[in-house]
Amino acid sequence: MEMNEVLSLLPAVFAGIVLGVLFFGGLWLTVRKGLDSKNATLIFMGSLIIRMAIVLLGFYYVGADNWQKMMACLGGFLIARIVITRITKKEIQTKPTIIKKVNDEN
């Protein structure tokens, strides 16, 4: 593989990172907001559909003409997953945990 071919894949990697941040960042926000909601099912399902549509369209657009671009986009997507997971673990570890007492007398 020539250097020009590798450089031509960088936009696909960047697009994968952006798609991964949108997907996994959106998932993180959905979990944070959805757990306290009265309409949790609607929020989780709506978020899933929107996030999947964005990612599928993004992958289709980026990798439609070349399987190498598709794989580069997937690599960027996985890089974003690792980064978002590490960021959210650090935030979870630094925030105090509040445990609500459940009343069984209902």
N, C-alpha and C positions, 0 to 999 in steps of 0.2 A: 504494500500500500504506500503510495507516494504521500509526501507532506501536504500537497494541495488537496488530496482526497481527505486526509485527516482534518485539515482546516475547514473543509466544506461541511464536515459533520458537527462542528461547534455550534452553529445556530440550532441544530436539532437537539443537542445536549441542553442548551440554554432553554429551549422551549419545553423540554421534559422537566427541567427544574421548576419552571414557572407552573406547569400543569401539576406537578407534585405538591408545590406549596399551596396552590389553590385547593387541591383535593384533600390533603392531609391537614392543612390549616383549617379548611372548612369543616372537616370532621371533628377536629379539636374544639372549634367554636360551637358546633352543633351539640356535642356532648356536654360542654359547660352550660349552655343555655337550655338545652332540651330536658335535662334532668329536673329542673325546677319548674317546668312548664306544665300546665294542665292539659295541653294538647301535644304531649310528647310524641305520640305516634305520627301525627301529621308533620311535626317538625323533622323527625328523623327520616321519614319516608320522602318528604319533599326535598330535604337536603341530599339524600342519596341520589334521587333522580336528577337533580340539578348538577351535582358534582360528577356523576357518571356521564351525563350528556356532554358536559364541558370537556372532560378528559377524552372521551371517545371521539368527539369531533376534532379535538386538538391532535390526537394521535393520527387520525385519518388525514387531516390536512398536512401534518409534518411528514408522515411516512408514506403517502399515497404513491409516490413514484419510485421509491427506493427502499429496499429492506434494511440497508445499512443505516439510513436515516431513522427508520422505525426503531432499530435497536439502540441507536444513540439517544433517541428520545426516551426510550425505556430506561436506559442507564441514568439519564438526568432525573427521571421520575423517582428512581430508587435512591439516588443521592438525596433528593429532597425529603424522602421518607425518613432516611437516617437522621438528617439534620433536624427535622421537625420533631422526631421522637426524642432526640437528645435535649432539645430546647424544652419540650413539655415535661420531661422527667425532672429536669432541674427546677422548673417552676413548682411542680408538685412537691418536691422534696423540701423546698424552702418555705412553702406556705403551711401554716398550721392546719391540722385536720379537725374539722368540727363534726362531731358525731351526734346525730339527733336521736333522742330516746324514743323508742316505739312503744306506744301504749296498746296493750293487748285487750283492753276492756271495751272494745267497740262492739 
